[in-house]
Amino acid sequence: MSKIDEVRSAMVAAMKAGEKERKDSLSMLLSALKNKAIDKREDLTETEENEVILKEIKQTKETLELTPQDRTDIQEECKNRITVYEEFAPKMMDEEAIGAEIKAVLAALGIENPTGKDKGKIMKELMPRVKGKADGKLVNQILGSLMK
């Protein structure tokens, strides 16, 4: 079952249950997925579906960060939307898994003590391995902590 079908069935269930906010969030996610499929002119792969969901989560988090403190209504709406979107997001790698992936890349590149000069080479090799599975900021943070 594709993510579009999953989101659509969850949206129908939310409508039947009278959960307006959840239904609205699912409707926005469904629109984003459908728009990507229309742009591509064929069905989305699972990876592409996950990219769309992660992009929507990221945009909503940015909106939350930029919202003035006195606009609690917008903040609540963003938090609810993020909660709904995360139900459909792929499971993200934790710090241990990212660290293990970094160590594997370092071993493959033959780098024992990474320095700032090696960062570009490491990231070029590392990011395709963790794309869609780990937050880029967290990967960068963990790699930075291993650098000398």
N, C-alpha and C positions, 0 to 999 in steps of 0.2 A: 504494500500500500504506500503510495507516494505521500509526501508531506502535505501536498495540496489536498488530497483526500482526507488525511488525518485532521487537518485544520478545519476543513469544511464540516466534517462530522462533529467535531468539538464545538463548532460555531452553532450548528443546529441544536445540539444538546444544551448549549448556553441559552439559546433563544427559548427553547421549551421550558427551561428552568427559570426564565425571567431574569437572568443575570446580564443586565444591559452593558455594564462596563467590560465584562469578559467578552461578550459578543462583539463589542466595538473593537477591542484589541485584536481578536481573532480575525475580524473583517479586514483590518488594516494589514495584518500579516498575510492573509490570503491574497489581498490585492497586490502586495509586493511580490509574492511568489508568482502570481499569474502574469504580472507585468514583465517579469524576467523571462518567463516562458514565451510570452508574445514577442519580446525583443529577440529572443534566440530562434523563434519560429519552429521549435520542436520541444519535446518534453525535457524537463531538467533532470540532470543526474543527481544522485543523492548528495554529492559534494557541492554542486551548485545550489541545491536547496538549502544546505547547511550554511553556505556563504551568505545567502539572502537573509536567513534568520539571524546570523551573527551580526550582519550589517545593521539590521533593524534594532537589535539590542544595543549596539554601539551608539547609534543615532539617538535612541531614547535616553541612554545614559548621559550623552552630551547635552541633550535638552534639559535633563534634570540638573546637571551641573550649572548650566547657564541661567536657570530660572531664579528670579529674585526670591529672597527669603520670605517675603510677605505673601507670596503666591502659593500657599499651601495646597490649594485645589489642583494646580498644575503638577506640583510635586507628588501628590498622592496618585494622580492619574498616571504619571510616568512610572512610579514604583509598581503600581498594579499591572501596567503594560509589560514591564520587564519580567515580572513574575510569570505572566502568561506566556511570554515568548520563550522563557527559559525551559518551559515544559517541552518545547519542541526542538530546542537546541541540542547539538551533539554533546556528549559528555566530554568535558575538557580535561586535559592532562593536569595532574597536580605537580607540585614543585619537585618531588622525587623523580617522577617520570621524565620531566623536562631535564633535570640534572643528568639522568642516565642517558638520555638522547644526546646531550651536549658532550658527555664523556665518550660516547660512541663516535661522534663526529671528530672529536679531538684525536682519538685513536686512529681513525681512518685517514686523517690528514697528517698524522705523525707529529702532532704538537703536544709536548709535555707540559710546558709552562706558557700558557697563552698570554700575549701582551696586546696592547692596544692596536699594534700594527696588524695582528692576526685577525682582529675582530671581523673585518669585511669578508675575509676568506671563510671564516667559521660560519658567519650568518648566511652567506650564500649557499653553503652546503646544508645548514641546519633548517632554515625556514621552509624549504619544500617538504621536509620530513614532518614538520609539526603544523603546517598550514591547516587551519580549520579545526585543529585539535588542542591548540594552546594559544593563550593570549600573548601577542607579540611583545607587549610591554613587560610581562612577567619573564618571558624568555630572555629579553635584553637585560633585565635586572639580574637574573641568575647568572647569565654569562659574564656580566660586569663584575659580579662578586667573585668569580673565579680568576679574573684577570690580575696580573701583577702590575 
